[in-house]
Amino acid sequence: MPEAELVLDVHAQLGEGPIWDAARQRLLFVDIMRGYVHEFDPANGKDRVLEVGQPVGAVAPTVRGDWVVAARDGFFRLDPKTGKVTLIAHVERDVPETRMNDGYVDARGRFWAGTMGMGGVTGKGSLYRLDPDGTVTQHVTGVSISNGIDWSPDGTLMYHVDTDTSRVDVFDFADASGTIRNRRVFVTIPSELGFPDGLIVDAEGCVWLALWEGGAVHRYRPNGDLDAIVPLPVSLVTKCAFGGPDLADLYITTAWIDLDPAERPRQPQAGGVFRLRPGARGRPATRFAG
């Protein structure tokens, strides 16, 4: 496996949710607690920051040309030209101990995102689906830290992480209705290897899983076998995304938020965005259809 290189030394406090915007040929990602959405142009190294005004867990391009975001209070639209933020629907606004976290768009353009407990609160989160017409439905409850959502290339399986369980789970997915059933364990991560965070599924159906406190990304085959390890020079690895014109560049976001003051100088690249060409290719990210 080639070595990952630092391509954006952005020092994100909690970098997360990378996604490739093919129309703009740019990488979008968030810095959650700062409420930032980053737009990084690898061609010239420029990074633009838009402020949502509240913690933001995920971002995705839309068919309209703007972006949809999962923020603390729910789902919003973000205009990349003006920075204007517009509410789509509130989610758990009346539950102050939770906030929205990771999200992704399914093949029919529905945006899935989950919530997580703050300050050690467990079991208070859920997984939601935002339809193009603005309807929000709840699909999984009792979640502690909702993370890592993606689908198999044939659309029959949905992967989802609740970080506190140390598992990646898989559901049978009904593409037409957007419903899930038959939850089961895809892979369990031993605690000494870190904790499962964000994930992405490549063109071959393999799962790329970021390991919080594990300093690595693992690639798992569709049968759950560990296939490859990408080591990182930082411990808090959050999520990866395939990008570039050929979708063969793997971008990886990281964080420094949980490093103690003694550890931060030993990880000067923490919070940066890394890149490598691992010999696999990704799939185009679906745009939110609303």
KATAUR-V753430 format. One record per residue. RES is the residue in three letters. PSI is psi as a letter, one per 40 degrees, with the letter a starting at -180 (none if undefined). OMEGA is omega in degrees with one decimal (NA if undefined). Layout:
BEGIN
<<RES	PSI	OMEGA> <RES	PSI	OMEGA>>
END
This chain:
BEGIN
<<MET	h	178.2> <PRO	i	178.9> <GLU	h	177.3> <ALA	h	178.6> <GLU	i	175.8> <LEU	h	-178.8> <VAL	e	177.8> <LEU	h	-178.1> <ASP	g	-168.6> <VAL	e	-179.7> <HIS	f	176.4> <ALA	h	177.8> <GLN	d	178.4> <LEU	g	178.2> <GLY	h	-174.9> <GLU	i	166.9> <GLY	f	179.1> <PRO	i	177.3> <ILE	h	-176.5> <TRP	h	174.7> <ASP	g	-173.1> <ALA	d	-178.7> <ALA	d	-179.2> <ARG	e	-174.7> <GLN	f	-179.7> <ARG	i	178.4> <LEU	h	172.3> <LEU	i	171.3> <PHE	i	-176.5> <VAL	i	166.7> <ASP	g	-158.6> <ILE	c	-170.7> <MET	d	174.8> <ARG	e	-179.5> <GLY	f	-176.7> <TYR	i	164.0> <VAL	h	-179.5> <HIS	i	172.5> <GLU	h	-173.8> <PHE	h	178.2> <ASP	h	-178.3> <PRO	d	-177.3> <ALA	d	-179.4> <ASN	e	177.8> <GLY	e	-178.2> <LYS	i	-179.2> <ASP	h	178.9> <ARG	i	-177.1> <VAL	h	172.9> <LEU	h	-176.5> <GLU	h	179.5> <VAL	d	178.4> <GLY	e	175.8> <GLN	i	179.9> <PRO	h	-176.3> <VAL	h	-172.5> <GLY	d	-175.6> <ALA	i	178.1> <VAL	i	176.4> <ALA	i	174.9> <PRO	i	178.0> <THR	i	178.1> <VAL	e	179.0> <ARG	e	-177.5> <GLY	e	174.3> <ASP	a	-178.9> <TRP	i	171.2> <VAL	h	-179.6> <VAL	i	169.9> <ALA	h	-176.3> <ALA	a	-173.5> <ARG	d	-172.2> <ASP	e	179.6> <GLY	a	-178.0> <PHE	h	-178.1> <PHE	i	168.1> <ARG	i	178.2> <LEU	h	179.3> <ASP	h	-177.2> <PRO	e	179.4> <LYS	d	-174.6> <THR	e	-175.0> <GLY	e	-178.7> <LYS	h	179.4> <VAL	h	-177.7> <THR	h	-179.0> <LEU	h	168.4> <ILE	d	-178.5> <ALA	h	174.8> <HIS	i	174.9> <VAL	h	177.3> <GLU	f	178.8> <ARG	d	-179.0> <ASP	e	178.5> <VAL	g	-172.1> <PRO	e	-178.2> <GLU	e	176.2> <THR	i	171.6> <ARG	i	177.9> <MET	i	-176.5> <ASN	b	-170.3> <ASP	i	178.8> <GLY	i	179.4> <TYR	i	-175.2> <VAL	h	179.7> <ASP	i	-172.1> <ALA	d	179.2> <ARG	e	174.2> <GLY	f	174.9> <ARG	h	-175.4> <PHE	h	177.9> <TRP	h	175.7> <ALA	i	-177.0> <GLY	i	178.7> <THR	i	-179.5> <MET	i	178.1> <GLY	i	177.7> <MET	i	175.0> <GLY	f	177.4> <GLY	e	177.5> <VAL	h	-177.5> <THR	i	172.9> <GLY	e	-176.9> <LYS	e	-175.4> <GLY	i	179.3> <SER	i	173.9> <LEU	h	-175.1> <TYR	i	174.3> <ARG	h	175.6> <LEU	h	178.4> <ASP	i	-179.2> <PRO	d	178.9> <ASP	e	178.1> <GLY	e	178.2> <THR	h	177.8> <VAL	h	176.5> <THR	i	-179.5> <GLN	h	-174.2> <HIS	d	176.3> <VAL	h	177.6> <THR	i	177.7> <GLY	f	-178.2> <VAL	i	176.9> <SER	d	178.0> <ILE	g	-179.4> <SER	h	-175.6> <ASN	i	165.4> <GLY	g	179.0> <ILE	h	170.3> <ASP	i	-173.0> <TRP	i	174.2> <SER	i	-178.0> <PRO	d	180.0> <ASP	e	175.1> <GLY	e	-177.4> <THR	e	-177.7> <LEU	i	172.1> <MET	h	177.4> <TYR	i	179.6> <HIS	i	179.8> <VAL	h	160.4> <ASP	h	-168.6> <THR	d	-176.7> <ASP	d	179.7> <THR	e	-175.1> <SER	f	-177.6> <ARG	i	158.4> <VAL	h	177.2> <ASP	i	177.2> <VAL	i	178.6> <PHE	i	163.3> <ASP	h	-174.0> <PHE	h	175.2> <ALA	h	-172.5> <ASP	d	-175.4> <ALA	d	-176.8> <SER	e	-177.0> <GLY	f	-179.5> <THR	i	-177.3> <ILE	i	177.5> <ARG	i	174.1> <ASN	f	177.3> <ARG	h	178.1> <ARG	i	-176.7> <VAL	h	173.0> <PHE	d	177.6> <VAL	i	175.5> <THR	h	-177.6> <ILE	h	174.8> <PRO	i	-174.1> <SER	d	-179.5> <GLU	e	178.5> <LEU	e	-178.4> <GLY	a	-175.8> <PHE	h	-177.1> <PRO	h	-179.7> <ASP	b	-178.5> <GLY	i	177.2> <LEU	i	175.7> <ILE	i	178.5> <VAL	h	-176.9> <ASP	a	-175.0> <ALA	d	178.6> <GLU	e	-178.8> <GLY	e	178.1> <CYS	i	-175.1> <VAL	h	176.4> <TRP	h	-172.2> <LEU	h	174.9> <ALA	i	-176.8> <LEU	h	175.2> <TRP	h	-174.5> <GLU	e	-179.5> <GLY	e	176.5> <GLY	f	-175.2> <ALA	i	166.9> <VAL	h	177.4> <HIS	h	171.5> <ARG	h	179.8> <TYR	h	174.3> <ARG	i	-179.0> <PRO	d	177.3> <ASN	e	178.2> <GLY	e	178.4> <ASP	h	175.4> <LEU	h	-173.7> <ASP	d	-176.7> <ALA	i	177.8> <ILE	h	173.1> <VAL	h	177.9> <PRO	i	176.9> <LEU	i	179.7> <PRO	e	178.1> <VAL	i	-172.6> <SER	d	-173.7> <LEU	g	-178.2> <VAL	h	-167.2> <THR	d	-178.5> <LYS	i	176.2> <CYS	i	179.4> <ALA	i	174.2> <PHE	h	-179.6> <GLY	a	-175.1> <GLY	i	-177.6> <PRO	d	-179.3> <ASP	e	-178.9> <LEU	f	-179.7> <ALA	e	174.6> <ASP	h	177.5> <LEU	h	176.9> <TYR	i	-175.1> <ILE	h	176.5> <THR	i	-177.8> <THR	i	-175.4> <ALA	i	172.6> <TRP	e	-168.0> <ILE	d	-176.7> <ASP	e	176.4> <LEU	h	177.8> <ASP	i	-175.8> <PRO	d	179.1> <ALA	d	-176.0> <GLU	d	-175.2> <ARG	d	177.7> <PRO	d	178.8> <ARG	e	177.4> <GLN	g	-174.2> <PRO	e	-179.8> <GLN	e	179.4> <ALA	h	-176.4> <GLY	e	179.1> <GLY	i	174.8> <VAL	h	-177.5> <PHE	i	-179.0> <ARG	i	171.9> <LEU	i	173.5> <ARG	g	-169.7> <PRO	e	-178.2> <GLY	e	174.8> <ALA	i	178.1> <ARG	i	177.2> <GLY	a	177.0> <ARG	i	178.6> <PRO	h	177.0> <ALA	h	177.5> <THR	i	177.4> <ARG	i	173.9> <PHE	h	-171.1> <ALA	e	-179.8> <GLY	none	NA>>
END
